[in-house]
Amino acid sequence: MRHYTKAQVLEQFRYNWKVATMQNPALKSDKIAKRIAFGDFTDMLCKCNEISLKQYETWSNPF
């Protein structure tokens, strides 16, 4: 099974976050919400088997 790379996940998350901030401009300056959202996003990817458990456990949060 092929999993996403961290670069691919970051690209998708940045797009998703941009859309979210367009819908709710208050999120733009909320760094904590962004960090939590990235954690939730990678958790969802792991549960859907889009990234491996090892990737989920070892990737640092860049936000």
PDBQT receptor file of N, H, CA, C and O in Angstrom, charges set to zero:
ATOM      1  N   MET A   1       0.835  -1.183   0.000  1.00  0.00    +0.000 N 
ATOM      2  CA  MET A   1       0.000   0.000   0.000  1.00  0.00    +0.000 C 
ATOM      3  C   MET A   1       0.881   1.247   0.000  1.00  0.00    +0.000 C 
ATOM      4  O   MET A   1       1.878   1.317   0.719  1.00  0.00    +0.000 OA
ATOM      5  N   ARG A   2       0.510   2.203  -0.793  1.00  0.00    +0.000 N 
ATOM      6  H   ARG A   2      -0.300   2.146  -1.377  1.00  0.00    +0.000 HD
ATOM      7  CA  ARG A   2       1.257   3.454  -0.894  1.00  0.00    +0.000 C 
ATOM      8  C   ARG A   2       0.624   4.490   0.037  1.00  0.00    +0.000 C 
ATOM      9  O   ARG A   2      -0.590   4.692   0.037  1.00  0.00    +0.000 OA
ATOM     10  N   HIS A   3       1.471   5.131   0.820  1.00  0.00    +0.000 N 
ATOM     11  H   HIS A   3       2.458   4.966   0.820  1.00  0.00    +0.000 HD
ATOM     12  CA  HIS A   3       1.008   6.172   1.738  1.00  0.00    +0.000 C 
ATOM     13  C   HIS A   3       1.449   7.537   1.228  1.00  0.00    +0.000 C 
ATOM     14  O   HIS A   3       2.382   7.646   0.432  1.00  0.00    +0.000 OA
ATOM     15  N   TYR A   4       0.771   8.567   1.694  1.00  0.00    +0.000 N 
ATOM     16  H   TYR A   4       0.013   8.478   2.341  1.00  0.00    +0.000 HD
ATOM     17  CA  TYR A   4       1.147   9.936   1.356  1.00  0.00    +0.000 C 
ATOM     18  C   TYR A   4       2.469  10.309   2.019  1.00  0.00    +0.000 C 
ATOM     19  O   TYR A   4       2.809   9.796   3.085  1.00  0.00    +0.000 OA
ATOM     20  N   THR A   5       3.202  11.202   1.379  1.00  0.00    +0.000 N 
ATOM     21  H   THR A   5       2.926  11.619   0.513  1.00  0.00    +0.000 HD
ATOM     22  CA  THR A   5       4.420  11.739   1.982  1.00  0.00    +0.000 C 
ATOM     23  C   THR A   5       4.031  12.943   2.852  1.00  0.00    +0.000 C 
ATOM     24  O   THR A   5       2.924  13.472   2.746  1.00  0.00    +0.000 OA
ATOM     25  N   LYS A   6       4.957  13.356   3.701  1.00  0.00    +0.000 N 
ATOM     26  H   LYS A   6       5.856  12.926   3.786  1.00  0.00    +0.000 HD
ATOM     27  CA  LYS A   6       4.675  14.519   4.548  1.00  0.00    +0.000 C 
ATOM     28  C   LYS A   6       4.470  15.764   3.688  1.00  0.00    +0.000 C 
ATOM     29  O   LYS A   6       3.630  16.607   4.001  1.00  0.00    +0.000 OA
ATOM     30  N   ALA A   7       5.241  15.879   2.602  1.00  0.00    +0.000 N 
ATOM     31  H   ALA A   7       5.923  15.194   2.348  1.00  0.00    +0.000 HD
ATOM     32  CA  ALA A   7       5.091  17.033   1.705  1.00  0.00    +0.000 C 
ATOM     33  C   ALA A   7       3.687  17.076   1.101  1.00  0.00    +0.000 C 
ATOM     34  O   ALA A   7       3.087  18.145   0.992  1.00  0.00    +0.000 OA
ATOM     35  N   GLN A   8       3.169  15.923   0.712  1.00  0.00    +0.000 N 
ATOM     36  H   GLN A   8       3.656  15.054   0.801  1.00  0.00    +0.000 HD
ATOM     37  CA  GLN A   8       1.820  15.862   0.148  1.00  0.00    +0.000 C 
ATOM     38  C   GLN A   8       0.768  16.219   1.197  1.00  0.00    +0.000 C 
ATOM     39  O   GLN A   8      -0.192  16.932   0.907  1.00  0.00    +0.000 OA
ATOM     40  N   VAL A   9       0.955  15.725   2.399  1.00  0.00    +0.000 N 
ATOM     41  H   VAL A   9       1.736  15.146   2.635  1.00  0.00    +0.000 HD
ATOM     42  CA  VAL A   9       0.014  16.013   3.486  1.00  0.00    +0.000 C 
ATOM     43  C   VAL A   9       0.039  17.507   3.817  1.00  0.00    +0.000 C 
ATOM     44  O   VAL A   9      -1.012  18.116   4.011  1.00  0.00    +0.000 OA
ATOM     45  N   LEU A  10       1.221  18.091   3.882  1.00  0.00    +0.000 N 
ATOM     46  H   LEU A  10       2.076  17.596   3.724  1.00  0.00    +0.000 HD
ATOM     47  CA  LEU A  10       1.324  19.527   4.173  1.00  0.00    +0.000 C 
ATOM     48  C   LEU A  10       0.673  20.367   3.081  1.00  0.00    +0.000 C 
ATOM     49  O   LEU A  10      -0.001  21.355   3.373  1.00  0.00    +0.000 OA
ATOM     50  N   GLU A  11       0.871  19.981   1.834  1.00  0.00    +0.000 N 
ATOM     51  H   GLU A  11       1.418  19.178   1.597  1.00  0.00    +0.000 HD
ATOM     52  CA  GLU A  11       0.257  20.716   0.728  1.00  0.00    +0.000 C 
ATOM     53  C   GLU A  11      -1.267  20.687   0.849  1.00  0.00    +0.000 C 
ATOM     54  O   GLU A  11      -1.925  21.716   0.697  1.00  0.00    +0.000 OA
ATOM     55  N   GLN A  12      -1.819  19.518   1.122  1.00  0.00    +0.000 N 
ATOM     56  H   GLN A  12      -1.284  18.682   1.245  1.00  0.00    +0.000 HD
ATOM     57  CA  GLN A  12      -3.274  19.391   1.260  1.00  0.00    +0.000 C 
ATOM     58  C   GLN A  12      -3.780  20.147   2.483  1.00  0.00    +0.000 C 
ATOM     59  O   GLN A  12      -4.814  20.813   2.418  1.00  0.00    +0.000 OA
ATOM     60  N   PHE A  13      -3.054  20.047   3.605  1.00  0.00    +0.000 N 
ATOM     61  H   PHE A  13      -2.214  19.506   3.658  1.00  0.00    +0.000 HD
ATOM     62  CA  PHE A  13      -3.488  20.747   4.815  1.00  0.00    +0.000 C 
ATOM     63  C   PHE A  13      -3.468  22.259   4.603  1.00  0.00    +0.000 C 
ATOM     64  O   PHE A  13      -4.393  22.955   5.021  1.00  0.00    +0.000 OA
ATOM     65  N   ARG A  14      -2.430  22.764   3.963  1.00  0.00    +0.000 N 
ATOM     66  H   ARG A  14      -1.679  22.199   3.624  1.00  0.00    +0.000 HD
ATOM     67  CA  ARG A  14      -2.351  24.217   3.725  1.00  0.00    +0.000 C 
ATOM     68  C   ARG A  14      -3.520  24.694   2.867  1.00  0.00    +0.000 C 
ATOM     69  O   ARG A  14      -4.079  25.765   3.103  1.00  0.00    +0.000 OA
ATOM     70  N   TYR A  15      -3.881  23.889   1.874  1.00  0.00    +0.000 N 
ATOM     71  H   TYR A  15      -3.426  23.019   1.683  1.00  0.00    +0.000 HD
ATOM     72  CA  TYR A  15      -5.043  24.234   1.046  1.00  0.00    +0.000 C 
ATOM     73  C   TYR A  15      -6.312  24.239   1.909  1.00  0.00    +0.000 C 
ATOM     74  O   TYR A  15      -7.097  25.186   1.862  1.00  0.00    +0.000 OA
ATOM     75  N   ASN A  16      -6.503  23.175   2.694  1.00  0.00    +0.000 N 
ATOM     76  H   ASN A  16      -5.865  22.406   2.732  1.00  0.00    +0.000 HD
ATOM     77  CA  ASN A  16      -7.686  23.081   3.560  1.00  0.00    +0.000 C 
ATOM     78  C   ASN A  16      -7.747  24.253   4.537  1.00  0.00    +0.000 C 
ATOM     79  O   ASN A  16      -8.818  24.811   4.776  1.00  0.00    +0.000 OA
ATOM     80  N   TRP A  17      -6.586  24.628   5.107  1.00  0.00    +0.000 N 
ATOM     81  H   TRP A  17      -5.716  24.174   4.914  1.00  0.00    +0.000 HD
ATOM     82  CA  TRP A  17      -6.547  25.727   6.079  1.00  0.00    +0.000 C 
ATOM     83  C   TRP A  17      -6.873  27.056   5.402  1.00  0.00    +0.000 C 
ATOM     84  O   TRP A  17      -7.545  27.902   5.991  1.00  0.00    +0.000 OA
ATOM     85  N   LYS A  18      -6.404  27.242   4.174  1.00  0.00    +0.000 N 
ATOM     86  H   LYS A  18      -5.858  26.554   3.696  1.00  0.00    +0.000 HD
ATOM     87  CA  LYS A  18      -6.698  28.465   3.434  1.00  0.00    +0.000 C 
ATOM     88  C   LYS A  18      -8.204  28.594   3.213  1.00  0.00    +0.000 C 
ATOM     89  O   LYS A  18      -8.774  29.671   3.387  1.00  0.00    +0.000 OA
ATOM     90  N   VAL A  19      -8.838  27.495   2.832  1.00  0.00    +0.000 N 
ATOM     91  H   VAL A  19      -8.375  26.620   2.692  1.00  0.00    +0.000 HD
ATOM     92  CA  VAL A  19     -10.291  27.495   2.639  1.00  0.00    +0.000 C 
ATOM     93  C   VAL A  19     -10.994  27.797   3.964  1.00  0.00    +0.000 C 
ATOM     94  O   VAL A  19     -11.939  28.585   4.002  1.00  0.00    +0.000 OA
ATOM     95  N   ALA A  20     -10.534  27.175   5.038  1.00  0.00    +0.000 N 
ATOM     96  H   ALA A  20      -9.767  26.535   5.007  1.00  0.00    +0.000 HD
ATOM     97  CA  ALA A  20     -11.148  27.392   6.356  1.00  0.00    +0.000 C 
ATOM     98  C   ALA A  20     -11.028  28.848   6.787  1.00  0.00    +0.000 C 
ATOM     99  O   ALA A  20     -11.968  29.400   7.359  1.00  0.00    +0.000 OA
ATOM    100  N   THR A  21      -9.880  29.482   6.522  1.00  0.00    +0.000 N 
ATOM    101  H   THR A  21      -9.116  29.033   6.057  1.00  0.00    +0.000 HD
ATOM    102  CA  THR A  21      -9.703  30.880   6.931  1.00  0.00    +0.000 C 
ATOM    103  C   THR A  21     -10.485  31.834   6.032  1.00  0.00    +0.000 C 
ATOM    104  O   THR A  21     -10.832  32.937   6.453  1.00  0.00    +0.000 OA
ATOM    105  N   MET A  22     -10.759  31.422   4.817  1.00  0.00    +0.000 N 
ATOM    106  H   MET A  22     -10.477  30.526   4.475  1.00  0.00    +0.000 HD
ATOM    107  CA  MET A  22     -11.612  32.250   3.954  1.00  0.00    +0.000 C 
ATOM    108  C   MET A  22     -13.055  32.219   4.466  1.00  0.00    +0.000 C 
ATOM    109  O   MET A  22     -13.775  33.214   4.381  1.00  0.00    +0.000 OA
ATOM    110  N   GLN A  23     -13.464  31.071   4.995  1.00  0.00    +0.000 N 
ATOM    111  H   GLN A  23     -12.880  30.263   5.065  1.00  0.00    +0.000 HD
ATOM    112  CA  GLN A  23     -14.816  30.933   5.530  1.00  0.00    +0.000 C 
ATOM    113  C   GLN A  23     -14.938  31.565   6.917  1.00  0.00    +0.000 C 
ATOM    114  O   GLN A  23     -16.005  32.057   7.286  1.00  0.00    +0.000 OA
ATOM    115  N   ASN A  24     -13.852  31.552   7.680  1.00  0.00    +0.000 N 
ATOM    116  H   ASN A  24     -12.985  31.152   7.380  1.00  0.00    +0.000 HD
ATOM    117  CA  ASN A  24     -13.849  32.108   9.038  1.00  0.00    +0.000 C 
ATOM    118  C   ASN A  24     -12.544  32.880   9.242  1.00  0.00    +0.000 C 
ATOM    119  O   ASN A  24     -11.569  32.307   9.728  1.00  0.00    +0.000 OA
ATOM    120  N   PRO A  25     -12.503  34.163   8.882  1.00  0.00    +0.000 N 
ATOM    121  CA  PRO A  25     -11.268  34.952   8.963  1.00  0.00    +0.000 C 
ATOM    122  C   PRO A  25     -10.632  35.014  10.352  1.00  0.00    +0.000 C 
ATOM    123  O   PRO A  25      -9.433  35.270  10.458  1.00  0.00    +0.000 OA
ATOM    124  N   ALA A  26     -11.388  34.789  11.401  1.00  0.00    +0.000 N 
ATOM    125  H   ALA A  26     -12.362  34.580  11.315  1.00  0.00    +0.000 HD
ATOM    126  CA  ALA A  26     -10.835  34.818  12.760  1.00  0.00    +0.000 C 
ATOM    127  C   ALA A  26      -9.804  33.715  12.969  1.00  0.00    +0.000 C 
ATOM    128  O   ALA A  26      -8.938  33.839  13.835  1.00  0.00    +0.000 OA
ATOM    129  N   LEU A  27      -9.882  32.646  12.192  1.00  0.00    +0.000 N 
ATOM    130  H   LEU A  27     -10.585  32.545  11.488  1.00  0.00    +0.000 HD
ATOM    131  CA  LEU A  27      -8.930  31.538  12.323  1.00  0.00    +0.000 C 
ATOM    132  C   LEU A  27      -7.526  31.906  11.847  1.00  0.00    +0.000 C 
ATOM    133  O   LEU A  27      -6.544  31.287  12.255  1.00  0.00    +0.000 OA
ATOM    134  N   LYS A  28      -7.439  32.907  10.992  1.00  0.00    +0.000 N 
ATOM    135  H   LYS A  28      -8.238  33.410  10.661  1.00  0.00    +0.000 HD
ATOM    136  CA  LYS A  28      -6.158  33.249  10.370  1.00  0.00    +0.000 C 
ATOM    137  C   LYS A  28      -5.049  33.506  11.393  1.00  0.00    +0.000 C 
ATOM    138  O   LYS A  28      -3.897  33.138  11.160  1.00  0.00    +0.000 OA
ATOM    139  N   SER A  29      -5.379  34.119  12.497  1.00  0.00    +0.000 N 
ATOM    140  H   SER A  29      -6.314  34.418  12.686  1.00  0.00    +0.000 HD
ATOM    141  CA  SER A  29      -4.362  34.441  13.507  1.00  0.00    +0.000 C 
ATOM    142  C   SER A  29      -4.351  33.453  14.678  1.00  0.00    +0.000 C 
ATOM    143  O   SER A  29      -3.610  33.648  15.642  1.00  0.00    +0.000 OA
ATOM    144  N   ASP A  30      -5.154  32.409  14.604  1.00  0.00    +0.000 N 
ATOM    145  H   ASP A  30      -5.756  32.250  13.822  1.00  0.00    +0.000 HD
ATOM    146  CA  ASP A  30      -5.261  31.446  15.706  1.00  0.00    +0.000 C 
ATOM    147  C   ASP A  30      -4.284  30.288  15.499  1.00  0.00    +0.000 C 
ATOM    148  O   ASP A  30      -4.621  29.281  14.876  1.00  0.00    +0.000 OA
ATOM    149  N   LYS A  31      -3.070  30.446  16.030  1.00  0.00    +0.000 N 
ATOM    150  H   LYS A  31      -2.797  31.264  16.536  1.00  0.00    +0.000 HD
ATOM    151  CA  LYS A  31      -2.024  29.435  15.848  1.00  0.00    +0.000 C 
ATOM    152  C   LYS A  31      -2.352  28.124  16.559  1.00  0.00    +0.000 C 
ATOM    153  O   LYS A  31      -2.012  27.045  16.072  1.00  0.00    +0.000 OA
ATOM    154  N   ILE A  32      -3.003  28.220  17.695  1.00  0.00    +0.000 N 
ATOM    155  H   ILE A  32      -3.279  29.096  18.090  1.00  0.00    +0.000 HD
ATOM    156  CA  ILE A  32      -3.361  27.006  18.439  1.00  0.00    +0.000 C 
ATOM    157  C   ILE A  32      -4.367  26.179  17.644  1.00  0.00    +0.000 C 
ATOM    158  O   ILE A  32      -4.237  24.959  17.553  1.00  0.00    +0.000 OA
ATOM    159  N   ALA A  33      -5.364  26.839  17.072  1.00  0.00    +0.000 N 
ATOM    160  H   ALA A  33      -5.469  27.831  17.145  1.00  0.00    +0.000 HD
ATOM    161  CA  ALA A  33      -6.361  26.123  16.265  1.00  0.00    +0.000 C 
ATOM    162  C   ALA A  33      -5.702  25.444  15.068  1.00  0.00    +0.000 C 
ATOM    163  O   ALA A  33      -6.087  24.340  14.685  1.00  0.00    +0.000 OA
ATOM    164  N   LYS A  34      -4.706  26.107  14.480  1.00  0.00    +0.000 N 
ATOM    165  H   LYS A  34      -4.393  27.004  14.791  1.00  0.00    +0.000 HD
ATOM    166  CA  LYS A  34      -4.011  25.528  13.325  1.00  0.00    +0.000 C 
ATOM    167  C   LYS A  34      -3.232  24.280  13.734  1.00  0.00    +0.000 C 
ATOM    168  O   LYS A  34      -3.237  23.282  13.014  1.00  0.00    +0.000 OA
ATOM    169  N   ARG A  35      -2.572  24.332  14.874  1.00  0.00    +0.000 N 
ATOM    170  H   ARG A  35      -2.569  25.143  15.460  1.00  0.00    +0.000 HD
ATOM    171  CA  ARG A  35      -1.822  23.164  15.360  1.00  0.00    +0.000 C 
ATOM    172  C   ARG A  35      -2.764  22.002  15.667  1.00  0.00    +0.000 C 
ATOM    173  O   ARG A  35      -2.474  20.854  15.332  1.00  0.00    +0.000 OA
ATOM    174  N   ILE A  36      -3.870  22.302  16.295  1.00  0.00    +0.000 N 
ATOM    175  H   ILE A  36      -4.106  23.235  16.568  1.00  0.00    +0.000 HD
ATOM    176  CA  ILE A  36      -4.851  21.261  16.615  1.00  0.00    +0.000 C 
ATOM    177  C   ILE A  36      -5.441  20.682  15.332  1.00  0.00    +0.000 C 
ATOM    178  O   ILE A  36      -5.623  19.470  15.218  1.00  0.00    +0.000 OA
ATOM    179  N   ALA A  37      -5.739  21.548  14.373  1.00  0.00    +0.000 N 
ATOM    180  H   ALA A  37      -5.592  22.533  14.465  1.00  0.00    +0.000 HD
ATOM    181  CA  ALA A  37      -6.316  21.087  13.104  1.00  0.00    +0.000 C 
ATOM    182  C   ALA A  37      -5.348  20.170  12.361  1.00  0.00    +0.000 C 
ATOM    183  O   ALA A  37      -5.772  19.186  11.756  1.00  0.00    +0.000 OA
ATOM    184  N   PHE A  38      -4.042  20.485  12.401  1.00  0.00    +0.000 N 
ATOM    185  H   PHE A  38      -3.698  21.285  12.893  1.00  0.00    +0.000 HD
ATOM    186  CA  PHE A  38      -3.065  19.614  11.740  1.00  0.00    +0.000 C 
ATOM    187  C   PHE A  38      -3.017  18.259  12.441  1.00  0.00    +0.000 C 
ATOM    188  O   PHE A  38      -2.952  17.223  11.780  1.00  0.00    +0.000 OA
ATOM    189  N   GLY A  39      -3.048  18.258  13.759  1.00  0.00    +0.000 N 
ATOM    190  H   GLY A  39      -3.101  19.100  14.296  1.00  0.00    +0.000 HD
ATOM    191  CA  GLY A  39      -3.071  17.000  14.505  1.00  0.00    +0.000 C 
ATOM    192  C   GLY A  39      -4.308  16.174  14.190  1.00  0.00    +0.000 C 
ATOM    193  O   GLY A  39      -4.226  14.958  14.019  1.00  0.00    +0.000 OA
ATOM    194  N   ASP A  40      -5.448  16.840  14.115  1.00  0.00    +0.000 N 
ATOM    195  H   ASP A  40      -5.514  17.828  14.254  1.00  0.00    +0.000 HD
ATOM    196  CA  ASP A  40      -6.692  16.142  13.771  1.00  0.00    +0.000 C 
ATOM    197  C   ASP A  40      -6.638  15.598  12.344  1.00  0.00    +0.000 C 
ATOM    198  O   ASP A  40      -7.121  14.499  12.071  1.00  0.00    +0.000 OA
ATOM    199  N   PHE A  41      -6.047  16.378  11.439  1.00  0.00    +0.000 N 
ATOM    200  H   PHE A  41      -5.655  17.270  11.661  1.00  0.00    +0.000 HD
ATOM    201  CA  PHE A  41      -5.941  15.969  10.032  1.00  0.00    +0.000 C 
ATOM    202  C   PHE A  41      -5.069  14.723   9.895  1.00  0.00    +0.000 C 
ATOM    203  O   PHE A  41      -5.441  13.778   9.200  1.00  0.00    +0.000 OA
ATOM    204  N   THR A  42      -3.910  14.720  10.557  1.00  0.00    +0.000 N 
ATOM    205  H   THR A  42      -3.608  15.488  11.122  1.00  0.00    +0.000 HD
ATOM    206  CA  THR A  42      -3.040  13.543  10.462  1.00  0.00    +0.000 C 
ATOM    207  C   THR A  42      -3.664  12.343  11.178  1.00  0.00    +0.000 C 
ATOM    208  O   THR A  42      -3.471  11.204  10.752  1.00  0.00    +0.000 OA
ATOM    209  N   ASP A  43      -4.401  12.583  12.250  1.00  0.00    +0.000 N 
ATOM    210  H   ASP A  43      -4.557  13.508  12.596  1.00  0.00    +0.000 HD
ATOM    211  CA  ASP A  43      -5.101  11.499  12.939  1.00  0.00    +0.000 C 
ATOM    212  C   ASP A  43      -6.120  10.851  12.005  1.00  0.00    +0.000 C 
ATOM    213  O   ASP A  43      -6.219   9.626  11.943  1.00  0.00    +0.000 OA
ATOM    214  N   MET A  44      -6.873  11.670  11.283  1.00  0.00    +0.000 N 
ATOM    215  H   MET A  44      -6.792  12.666  11.334  1.00  0.00    +0.000 HD
ATOM    216  CA  MET A  44      -7.855  11.159  10.334  1.00  0.00    +0.000 C 
ATOM    217  C   MET A  44      -7.175  10.366   9.220  1.00  0.00    +0.000 C 
ATOM    218  O   MET A  44      -7.662   9.309   8.822  1.00  0.00    +0.000 OA
ATOM    219  N   LEU A  45      -6.047  10.876   8.718  1.00  0.00    +0.000 N 
ATOM    220  H   LEU A  45      -5.651  11.736   9.042  1.00  0.00    +0.000 HD
ATOM    221  CA  LEU A  45      -5.326  10.170   7.657  1.00  0.00    +0.000 C 
ATOM    222  C   LEU A  45      -4.823   8.816   8.138  1.00  0.00    +0.000 C 
ATOM    223  O   LEU A  45      -4.856   7.835   7.394  1.00  0.00    +0.000 OA
ATOM    224  N   CYS A  46      -4.361   8.763   9.371  1.00  0.00    +0.000 N 
ATOM    225  H   CYS A  46      -4.335   9.559   9.975  1.00  0.00    +0.000 HD
ATOM    226  CA  CYS A  46      -3.877   7.502   9.932  1.00  0.00    +0.000 C 
ATOM    227  C   CYS A  46      -5.028   6.507  10.098  1.00  0.00    +0.000 C 
ATOM    228  O   CYS A  46      -4.889   5.334   9.752  1.00  0.00    +0.000 OA
ATOM    229  N   LYS A  47      -6.141   6.965  10.617  1.00  0.00    +0.000 N 
ATOM    230  H   LYS A  47      -6.254   7.918  10.898  1.00  0.00    +0.000 HD
ATOM    231  CA  LYS A  47      -7.297   6.085  10.822  1.00  0.00    +0.000 C 
ATOM    232  C   LYS A  47      -7.865   5.567   9.502  1.00  0.00    +0.000 C 
ATOM    233  O   LYS A  47      -8.430   4.475   9.450  1.00  0.00    +0.000 OA
ATOM    234  N   CYS A  48      -7.711   6.358   8.432  1.00  0.00    +0.000 N 
ATOM    235  H   CYS A  48      -7.251   7.245   8.474  1.00  0.00    +0.000 HD
ATOM    236  CA  CYS A  48      -8.185   5.940   7.101  1.00  0.00    +0.000 C 
ATOM    237  C   CYS A  48      -7.105   5.188   6.327  1.00  0.00    +0.000 C 
ATOM    238  O   CYS A  48      -7.291   4.849   5.158  1.00  0.00    +0.000 OA
ATOM    239  N   ASN A  49      -5.969   4.928   6.990  1.00  0.00    +0.000 N 
ATOM    240  H   ASN A  49      -5.818   5.203   7.939  1.00  0.00    +0.000 HD
ATOM    241  CA  ASN A  49      -4.842   4.203   6.395  1.00  0.00    +0.000 C 
ATOM    242  C   ASN A  49      -4.223   4.934   5.202  1.00  0.00    +0.000 C 
ATOM    243  O   ASN A  49      -3.702   4.303   4.283  1.00  0.00    +0.000 OA
ATOM    244  N   GLU A  50      -4.284   6.268   5.222  1.00  0.00    +0.000 N 
ATOM    245  H   GLU A  50      -4.708   6.781   5.968  1.00  0.00    +0.000 HD
ATOM    246  CA  GLU A  50      -3.663   7.074   4.168  1.00  0.00    +0.000 C 
ATOM    247  C   GLU A  50      -2.204   7.379   4.510  1.00  0.00    +0.000 C 
ATOM    248  O   GLU A  50      -1.388   7.617   3.620  1.00  0.00    +0.000 OA
ATOM    249  N   ILE A  51      -1.884   7.371   5.803  1.00  0.00    +0.000 N 
ATOM    250  H   ILE A  51      -2.547   7.177   6.526  1.00  0.00    +0.000 HD
ATOM    251  CA  ILE A  51      -0.499   7.439   6.264  1.00  0.00    +0.000 C 
ATOM    252  C   ILE A  51      -0.318   6.302   7.266  1.00  0.00    +0.000 C 
ATOM    253  O   ILE A  51      -1.284   5.835   7.870  1.00  0.00    +0.000 OA
ATOM    254  N   SER A  52       0.919   5.865   7.433  1.00  0.00    +0.000 N 
ATOM    255  H   SER A  52       1.703   6.244   6.943  1.00  0.00    +0.000 HD
ATOM    256  CA  SER A  52       1.178   4.749   8.350  1.00  0.00    +0.000 C 
ATOM    257  C   SER A  52       1.192   5.235   9.804  1.00  0.00    +0.000 C 
ATOM    258  O   SER A  52       1.308   6.429  10.077  1.00  0.00    +0.000 OA
ATOM    259  N   LEU A  53       1.072   4.291  10.710  1.00  0.00    +0.000 N 
ATOM    260  H   LEU A  53       0.978   3.320  10.488  1.00  0.00    +0.000 HD
ATOM    261  CA  LEU A  53       1.145   4.617  12.136  1.00  0.00    +0.000 C 
ATOM    262  C   LEU A  53       2.510   5.210  12.469  1.00  0.00    +0.000 C 
ATOM    263  O   LEU A  53       2.606   6.130  13.281  1.00  0.00    +0.000 OA
ATOM    264  N   LYS A  54       3.563   4.686  11.847  1.00  0.00    +0.000 N 
ATOM    265  H   LYS A  54       3.485   3.938  11.188  1.00  0.00    +0.000 HD
ATOM    266  CA  LYS A  54       4.908   5.217  12.088  1.00  0.00    +0.000 C 
ATOM    267  C   LYS A  54       4.996   6.678  11.636  1.00  0.00    +0.000 C 
ATOM    268  O   LYS A  54       5.567   7.512  12.339  1.00  0.00    +0.000 OA
ATOM    269  N   GLN A  55       4.433   6.986  10.464  1.00  0.00    +0.000 N 
ATOM    270  H   GLN A  55       3.969   6.308   9.893  1.00  0.00    +0.000 HD
ATOM    271  CA  GLN A  55       4.429   8.374  10.008  1.00  0.00    +0.000 C 
ATOM    272  C   GLN A  55       3.683   9.248  11.016  1.00  0.00    +0.000 C 
ATOM    273  O   GLN A  55       4.162  10.316  11.395  1.00  0.00    +0.000 OA
ATOM    274  N   TYR A  56       2.530   8.795  11.438  1.00  0.00    +0.000 N 
ATOM    275  H   TYR A  56       2.140   7.927  11.130  1.00  0.00    +0.000 HD
ATOM    276  CA  TYR A  56       1.707   9.555  12.384  1.00  0.00    +0.000 C 
ATOM    277  C   TYR A  56       2.455   9.820  13.686  1.00  0.00    +0.000 C 
ATOM    278  O   TYR A  56       2.383  10.917  14.240  1.00  0.00    +0.000 OA
ATOM    279  N   GLU A  57       3.164   8.823  14.164  1.00  0.00    +0.000 N 
ATOM    280  H   GLU A  57       3.223   7.932  13.714  1.00  0.00    +0.000 HD
ATOM    281  CA  GLU A  57       3.858   8.947  15.449  1.00  0.00    +0.000 C 
ATOM    282  C   GLU A  57       5.157   9.745  15.368  1.00  0.00    +0.000 C 
ATOM    283  O   GLU A  57       5.590  10.308  16.373  1.00  0.00    +0.000 OA
ATOM    284  N   THR A  58       5.786   9.806  14.197  1.00  0.00    +0.000 N 
ATOM    285  H   THR A  58       5.434   9.349  13.381  1.00  0.00    +0.000 HD
ATOM    286  CA  THR A  58       7.101  10.453  14.114  1.00  0.00    +0.000 C 
ATOM    287  C   THR A  58       7.089  11.845  13.483  1.00  0.00    +0.000 C 
ATOM    288  O   THR A  58       8.037  12.607  13.673  1.00  0.00    +0.000 OA
ATOM    289  N   TRP A  59       6.053  12.188  12.748  1.00  0.00    +0.000 N 
ATOM    290  H   TRP A  59       5.283  11.569  12.595  1.00  0.00    +0.000 HD
ATOM    291  CA  TRP A  59       6.019  13.515  12.133  1.00  0.00    +0.000 C 
ATOM    292  C   TRP A  59       5.828  14.588  13.196  1.00  0.00    +0.000 C 
ATOM    293  O   TRP A  59       4.959  14.472  14.060  1.00  0.00    +0.000 OA
ATOM    294  N   SER A  60       6.640  15.625  13.125  1.00  0.00    +0.000 N 
ATOM    295  H   SER A  60       7.346  15.719  12.423  1.00  0.00    +0.000 HD
ATOM    296  CA  SER A  60       6.460  16.759  14.032  1.00  0.00    +0.000 C 
ATOM    297  C   SER A  60       5.415  17.700  13.433  1.00  0.00    +0.000 C 
ATOM    298  O   SER A  60       5.165  17.684  12.227  1.00  0.00    +0.000 OA
ATOM    299  N   ASN A  61       4.825  18.500  14.276  1.00  0.00    +0.000 N 
ATOM    300  H   ASN A  61       5.028  18.512  15.255  1.00  0.00    +0.000 HD
ATOM    301  CA  ASN A  61       3.827  19.462  13.825  1.00  0.00    +0.000 C 
ATOM    302  C   ASN A  61       4.563  20.736  13.412  1.00  0.00    +0.000 C 
ATOM    303  O   ASN A  61       5.165  21.391  14.262  1.00  0.00    +0.000 OA
ATOM    304  N   PRO A  62       4.530  21.106  12.125  1.00  0.00    +0.000 N 
ATOM    305  CA  PRO A  62       5.280  22.276  11.658  1.00  0.00    +0.000 C 
ATOM    306  C   PRO A  62       4.614  23.612  11.971  1.00  0.00    +0.000 C 
ATOM    307  O   PRO A  62       5.133  24.665  11.598  1.00  0.00    +0.000 OA
ATOM    308  N   PHE A  63       3.490  23.579  12.642  1.00  0.00    +0.000 N 
ATOM    309  H   PHE A  63       3.069  22.724  12.945  1.00  0.00    +0.000 HD
ATOM    310  CA  PHE A  63       2.766  24.814  12.915  1.00  0.00    +0.000 C 
ATOM    311  C   PHE A  63       2.824  25.124  14.385  1.00  0.00    +0.000 C 
ATOM    312  O   PHE A  63       2.271  26.131  14.826  1.00  0.00    +0.000 OA
TER     313      PHE A  63
